């Protein structure tokens, strides 16, 4: 009979493979048997042992993960480092696709309003003073902006802001904030804003995009 639970040892630790086509009840039985056997083999060793559990093409529910964790909790010297799968659910897949898309937005964002976008955004609308345009990725400005532009929300400091941001009230990338003034940008001229090696917002001309962010340069088709 084929095992539903297979233990594999590697140089840097252990991995437990759960067969995707096995009944979950059988997996729980075999996991308990495995940990019992390991407990007796390691009873003279007080060192904690961490396991990665790989589920392959099976997606465990939260309750199923809790069932596994409850079994492991019975063995103080054992712990689960992580549970990983080769597949993801539909919601996660859609979120990943969404984050990789460039969204075109032409909204009017008024004072007190916040527009949140997952991924990159090409903004063609009108951002009023006191309004906030916030994206998890890059922001390409081709509209009118007088409010707050926040790229890389909330921690992606590799994001950039590109376009005419001379009228913007404030710029943010990740957790960094800066005020736009005449010394940094010229009205009517496109600028590139990014986080430099000193973890400071830096303003430069858009012709630096190719050297600073070559992947983004290729994504937008070059210029």
NUTORMI-708015 format. One record per residue (C-alpha): residue in three letters; residue number from 0; y, z, x. Coordinates in Angstrom, 1 decimal, decimal comma, always signed. Example, Ala and Ser with C-alpha at 12.3 -4.5 7.8 and 13.67 -1.06 7.14 Angstrom:
<rs>
{r "ALA" 0 {-4,5 +7,8 +12,3}}
{r "SER" 1 {-1,1 +7,1 +13,7}}
</rs>
This chain:
<rs>
{r "UNK" 0 {+0,0 +0,0 +0,0}}
{r "UNK" 1 {+3,4 -1,0 +1,4}}
{r "UNK" 2 {+5,7 +1,9 +2,2}}
{r "UNK" 3 {+8,9 +2,2 +0,1}}
{r "UNK" 4 {+10,6 +4,2 +2,9}}
{r "UNK" 5 {+10,5 +3,1 +6,6}}
{r "UNK" 6 {+11,8 +5,1 +9,5}}
{r "UNK" 7 {+13,1 +3,2 +12,5}}
{r "UNK" 8 {+14,2 +4,8 +15,7}}
{r "UNK" 9 {+16,9 +3,4 +17,9}}
{r "UNK" 10 {+18,5 +4,4 +21,2}}
{r "UNK" 11 {+21,5 +5,9 +19,4}}
{r "UNK" 12 {+19,7 +7,4 +16,4}}
{r "UNK" 13 {+17,5 +6,8 +13,4}}
{r "UNK" 14 {+17,7 +4,5 +10,4}}
{r "UNK" 15 {+15,8 +4,8 +7,2}}
{r "UNK" 16 {+15,1 +1,6 +5,3}}
{r "UNK" 17 {+14,6 +1,7 +1,6}}
{r "UNK" 18 {+12,7 -1,2 +0,2}}
{r "UNK" 19 {+14,8 -3,0 -2,4}}
{r "UNK" 20 {+12,0 -3,8 -4,8}}
{r "UNK" 21 {+10,5 -0,3 -4,8}}
{r "UNK" 22 {+10,8 +2,1 -7,7}}
{r "UNK" 23 {+13,5 +4,7 -7,0}}
{r "UNK" 24 {+11,2 +7,5 -8,1}}
{r "UNK" 25 {+8,7 +6,5 -5,4}}
{r "UNK" 26 {+11,5 +6,3 -2,8}}
{r "UNK" 27 {+12,4 +9,9 -3,6}}
{r "UNK" 28 {+8,8 +11,0 -3,2}}
{r "UNK" 29 {+8,4 +9,2 +0,1}}
{r "UNK" 30 {+11,8 +10,5 +1,4}}
{r "UNK" 31 {+10,7 +14,0 +0,8}}
{r "UNK" 32 {+7,4 +13,4 +2,5}}
{r "UNK" 33 {+9,2 +11,8 +5,5}}
{r "UNK" 34 {+11,6 +14,7 +5,9}}
{r "UNK" 35 {+8,8 +17,3 +5,6}}
{r "UNK" 36 {+6,9 +15,5 +8,4}}
{r "UNK" 37 {+9,9 +15,3 +10,6}}
{r "UNK" 38 {+10,7 +18,9 +10,0}}
{r "UNK" 39 {+7,4 +20,0 +11,4}}
{r "UNK" 40 {+7,7 +17,5 +14,3}}
{r "UNK" 41 {+11,2 +18,8 +15,2}}
{r "UNK" 42 {+10,8 +22,5 +14,3}}
{r "UNK" 43 {+11,3 +23,6 +18,0}}
{r "UNK" 44 {+14,4 +21,5 +18,2}}
{r "UNK" 45 {+17,6 +23,0 +16,7}}
{r "UNK" 46 {+19,6 +19,8 +17,3}}
{r "UNK" 47 {+20,9 +18,2 +14,1}}
{r "UNK" 48 {+19,7 +14,7 +13,5}}
{r "UNK" 49 {+21,8 +12,1 +11,6}}
{r "UNK" 50 {+20,3 +9,2 +9,7}}
{r "UNK" 51 {+21,7 +5,9 +8,5}}
{r "UNK" 52 {+20,1 +4,9 +5,3}}
{r "UNK" 53 {+19,9 +1,1 +4,7}}
{r "UNK" 54 {+19,2 -0,1 +1,1}}
{r "UNK" 55 {+19,1 -3,8 +1,8}}
{r "UNK" 56 {+19,6 -5,8 -1,4}}
{r "UNK" 57 {+19,6 -2,7 -3,5}}
{r "UNK" 58 {+22,9 -1,1 -4,7}}
{r "UNK" 59 {+22,5 +2,6 -5,3}}
{r "UNK" 60 {+24,4 +4,2 -8,1}}
{r "UNK" 61 {+26,5 +7,4 -7,4}}
{r "UNK" 62 {+23,8 +9,5 -9,1}}
{r "UNK" 63 {+21,1 +7,9 -7,0}}
{r "UNK" 64 {+23,1 +8,7 -3,8}}
{r "UNK" 65 {+23,4 +12,3 -5,0}}
{r "UNK" 66 {+19,7 +12,5 -5,5}}
{r "UNK" 67 {+19,1 +11,4 -1,9}}
{r "UNK" 68 {+21,7 +13,8 -0,6}}
{r "UNK" 69 {+20,1 +16,7 -2,6}}
{r "UNK" 70 {+16,8 +16,0 -0,8}}
{r "UNK" 71 {+18,5 +16,0 +2,6}}
{r "UNK" 72 {+20,3 +19,2 +1,8}}
{r "UNK" 73 {+17,0 +21,0 +1,8}}
{r "UNK" 74 {+16,7 +20,3 +5,5}}
{r "UNK" 75 {+19,5 +22,0 +7,5}}
{r "UNK" 76 {+18,9 +20,1 +10,7}}
{r "UNK" 77 {+19,1 +16,7 +9,0}}
{r "UNK" 78 {+22,1 +14,9 +7,6}}
{r "UNK" 79 {+23,0 +11,4 +6,3}}
{r "UNK" 80 {+25,6 +9,7 +8,4}}
{r "UNK" 81 {+26,1 +6,9 +5,9}}
{r "UNK" 82 {+24,3 +4,8 +3,2}}
{r "UNK" 83 {+24,8 +1,1 +3,6}}
{r "UNK" 84 {+23,8 -2,0 +1,6}}
{r "UNK" 85 {+23,7 -5,7 +2,4}}
{r "UNK" 86 {+25,3 -6,4 -1,0}}
{r "UNK" 87 {+28,4 -5,3 -2,9}}
{r "UNK" 88 {+29,1 -5,0 -6,6}}
{r "UNK" 89 {+31,2 -7,5 -8,6}}
{r "UNK" 90 {+34,3 -5,3 -8,7}}
{r "UNK" 91 {+34,3 -4,9 -4,9}}
{r "UNK" 92 {+33,7 -8,6 -4,4}}
{r "UNK" 93 {+36,7 -9,5 -6,6}}
{r "UNK" 94 {+38,9 -7,0 -4,7}}
{r "UNK" 95 {+38,0 -8,6 -1,4}}
{r "UNK" 96 {+38,7 -12,0 -2,8}}
{r "UNK" 97 {+42,0 -10,8 -4,2}}
{r "UNK" 98 {+43,1 -9,2 -0,9}}
{r "UNK" 99 {+42,5 -12,5 +0,9}}
{r "UNK" 100 {+44,5 -14,7 -1,5}}
{r "UNK" 101 {+48,1 -15,7 -1,2}}
{r "UNK" 102 {+49,7 -14,9 -4,6}}
{r "UNK" 103 {+52,7 -16,8 -5,8}}
{r "UNK" 104 {+55,1 -14,6 -7,6}}
{r "UNK" 105 {+58,3 -15,5 -9,4}}
{r "UNK" 106 {+59,1 -12,3 -11,2}}
{r "UNK" 107 {+62,5 -10,7 -11,7}}
{r "UNK" 108 {+62,1 -7,2 -10,3}}
{r "UNK" 109 {+65,0 -5,0 -11,6}}
{r "UNK" 110 {+66,4 -1,7 -10,5}}
{r "UNK" 111 {+63,7 +1,1 -10,8}}
{r "UNK" 112 {+60,8 -1,4 -11,1}}
{r "UNK" 113 {+58,0 -1,6 -8,6}}
{r "UNK" 114 {+55,8 -4,8 -8,3}}
{r "UNK" 115 {+52,5 -4,2 -6,6}}
{r "UNK" 116 {+50,4 -7,1 -5,3}}
{r "UNK" 117 {+47,0 -7,0 -3,6}}
{r "UNK" 118 {+46,9 -9,4 -0,6}}
{r "UNK" 119 {+49,6 -11,7 +0,6}}
{r "UNK" 120 {+52,5 -12,8 -1,6}}
{r "UNK" 121 {+54,8 -15,8 -1,6}}
{r "UNK" 122 {+57,8 -14,4 -3,4}}
{r "UNK" 123 {+60,0 -17,0 -5,3}}
{r "UNK" 124 {+61,6 -14,6 -7,8}}
{r "UNK" 125 {+64,6 -12,3 -7,8}}
{r "UNK" 126 {+64,4 -8,8 -6,4}}
{r "UNK" 127 {+67,3 -6,7 -7,6}}
{r "UNK" 128 {+68,8 -3,8 -5,7}}
{r "UNK" 129 {+66,8 -0,7 -6,4}}
{r "UNK" 130 {+63,7 -2,8 -7,2}}
{r "UNK" 131 {+60,6 -2,7 -5,0}}
{r "UNK" 132 {+58,3 -5,6 -4,0}}
{r "UNK" 133 {+55,1 -4,1 -2,5}}
{r "UNK" 134 {+52,1 -5,9 -1,2}}
{r "UNK" 135 {+49,0 -4,8 +0,8}}
{r "UNK" 136 {+49,3 -7,9 +3,0}}
{r "UNK" 137 {+52,1 -10,2 +4,2}}
{r "UNK" 138 {+55,2 -11,0 +2,2}}
{r "UNK" 139 {+56,8 -14,5 +2,5}}
{r "UNK" 140 {+60,3 -14,5 +1,0}}
{r "UNK" 141 {+61,6 -17,7 -0,6}}
{r "UNK" 142 {+63,4 -16,1 -3,5}}
{r "UNK" 143 {+66,4 -13,8 -3,7}}
{r "UNK" 144 {+66,0 -10,3 -2,4}}
{r "UNK" 145 {+68,4 -7,4 -2,6}}
{r "UNK" 146 {+65,9 -4,5 -3,1}}
{r "UNK" 147 {+63,1 -2,9 -1,0}}
{r "UNK" 148 {+60,4 -5,1 +0,5}}
{r "UNK" 149 {+57,2 -3,3 +1,5}}
{r "UNK" 150 {+54,5 -5,3 +3,3}}
{r "UNK" 151 {+51,2 -3,8 +4,5}}
{r "UNK" 152 {+51,2 -1,1 +1,8}}
{r "UNK" 153 {+50,1 +1,5 +2,5}}
{r "UNK" 154 {+48,7 +1,4 +6,1}}
{r "UNK" 155 {+48,4 -2,2 +7,3}}
{r "UNK" 156 {+50,8 -2,4 +10,2}}
{r "UNK" 157 {+49,5 -5,9 +11,2}}
{r "UNK" 158 {+51,3 -7,3 +8,1}}
{r "UNK" 159 {+54,6 -9,2 +8,5}}
{r "UNK" 160 {+57,7 -10,1 +6,4}}
{r "UNK" 161 {+58,9 -13,6 +6,7}}
{r "UNK" 162 {+61,9 -15,4 +5,2}}
{r "UNK" 163 {+65,6 -14,8 +4,5}}
{r "UNK" 164 {+65,7 -11,0 +4,2}}
{r "UNK" 165 {+69,4 -10,7 +5,0}}
{r "UNK" 166 {+70,3 -9,3 +1,6}}
{r "UNK" 167 {+67,4 -6,8 +1,4}}
{r "UNK" 168 {+68,2 -3,1 +0,9}}
{r "UNK" 169 {+65,4 -1,9 +3,0}}
{r "UNK" 170 {+62,3 -3,2 +4,8}}
{r "UNK" 171 {+58,9 -1,4 +5,2}}
{r "UNK" 172 {+55,7 -2,3 +6,9}}
{r "UNK" 173 {+52,9 +0,2 +6,6}}
{r "UNK" 174 {+54,5 +3,6 +7,1}}
{r "UNK" 175 {+57,6 +2,3 +9,0}}
{r "UNK" 176 {+61,0 +1,8 +7,4}}
{r "UNK" 177 {+64,2 +0,1 +8,6}}
{r "UNK" 178 {+67,6 -0,9 +7,2}}
{r "UNK" 179 {+68,7 -4,5 +7,3}}
{r "UNK" 180 {+72,1 -5,0 +9,0}}
{r "UNK" 181 {+74,1 -8,0 +10,5}}
{r "UNK" 182 {+73,0 -7,1 +14,0}}
{r "UNK" 183 {+69,4 -7,8 +13,2}}
{r "UNK" 184 {+69,5 -10,8 +10,8}}
{r "UNK" 185 {+71,8 -13,6 +9,9}}
{r "UNK" 186 {+72,5 -14,5 +6,3}}
{r "UNK" 187 {+70,8 -17,7 +5,2}}
{r "UNK" 188 {+68,4 -17,7 +8,2}}
{r "UNK" 189 {+64,7 -17,0 +8,1}}
{r "UNK" 190 {+63,5 -14,0 +10,1}}
{r "UNK" 191 {+60,2 -12,6 +11,1}}
{r "UNK" 192 {+59,7 -8,8 +10,9}}
{r "UNK" 193 {+56,6 -7,2 +12,4}}
{r "UNK" 194 {+55,4 -3,9 +14,0}}
{r "UNK" 195 {+55,7 -4,1 +17,8}}
{r "UNK" 196 {+53,6 -2,3 +20,5}}
{r "UNK" 197 {+56,0 +0,6 +20,3}}
{r "UNK" 198 {+55,2 +1,1 +16,6}}
{r "UNK" 199 {+58,7 +0,1 +15,6}}
{r "UNK" 200 {+59,8 -2,7 +13,2}}
{r "UNK" 201 {+61,1 -5,6 +15,3}}
{r "UNK" 202 {+63,2 -8,5 +14,0}}
{r "UNK" 203 {+62,9 -11,9 +15,6}}
{r "UNK" 204 {+63,0 -15,6 +14,8}}
{r "UNK" 205 {+60,2 -17,3 +12,9}}
{r "UNK" 206 {+59,3 -19,6 +15,8}}
{r "UNK" 207 {+57,7 -16,5 +17,4}}
{r "UNK" 208 {+55,1 -16,4 +14,6}}
{r "UNK" 209 {+52,6 -18,6 +16,4}}
{r "UNK" 210 {+52,4 -16,3 +19,5}}
{r "UNK" 211 {+52,6 -13,0 +17,6}}
{r "UNK" 212 {+50,3 -13,8 +14,7}}
{r "UNK" 213 {+48,4 -17,1 +15,4}}
{r "UNK" 214 {+46,0 -16,6 +12,5}}
{r "UNK" 215 {+48,9 -16,3 +10,0}}
{r "UNK" 216 {+50,6 -19,2 +11,6}}
{r "UNK" 217 {+47,5 -21,4 +11,0}}
{r "UNK" 218 {+47,1 -20,0 +7,5}}
{r "UNK" 219 {+50,6 -21,1 +6,5}}
{r "UNK" 220 {+50,0 -24,5 +8,1}}
{r "UNK" 221 {+52,4 -24,1 +11,0}}
{r "UNK" 222 {+56,0 -25,4 +11,2}}
</rs>
